[in-house]
Amino acid sequence: MSEAKKPAQGGKTTSGTWTAEEKAAMRAHAKEQKAAAEKADGEAMAAASIAEMPEPDRSLAERIHAIVKAAAPSLGARTWYGMPAYAKDGKVICFFQAASKFKVRYATFGFQPDAALDDGEMWPTSFAVTELTPEVEARIADLVSKAAG
């Protein structure tokens, strides 16, 4: 691969094209849109997304799924760009991004703008997750509970 074709930081290759991982995410999003129009089972889609992940992403995603469902049962599971996500009134509130999805060194648990996490003029919207300790699990549960409103 020539230098101009190598992925640059931020996802696009230096030639300006989308990476294979980004193209796959866009295809997944199109599939999700079709499934939503057909009233597909979001919980089953999220479970399938998690089941397809390699370790250790799968174990992290399974545990985070359980934490989210316990902390905010009102959030519905679904997928978002192929990632397990949790929505309220059709809007994604939070999501899990596997490290393997974009070949990065850590998984991410993130929040979308509809999450009620506002705290002054600046607040975090995503967190790197490398291990789920009791403290990390408690923090995720607290953030999800707050985000769900």
Secondary structure, DSSP 8 states (H G I E B T S, - for coil): --GGGSB-TTSSBTTS---HHHHHHHHHHHHHHHHHHTT--HHHHHHHHHHTS-TTHHHHHHHHHHHHHHH-TTSEEEEETTEEEEEETTEEEEEEE-GGGTT-SSEEEEE-TTSS---TT----EEEES---HHHHHHHHHHHHHHH-
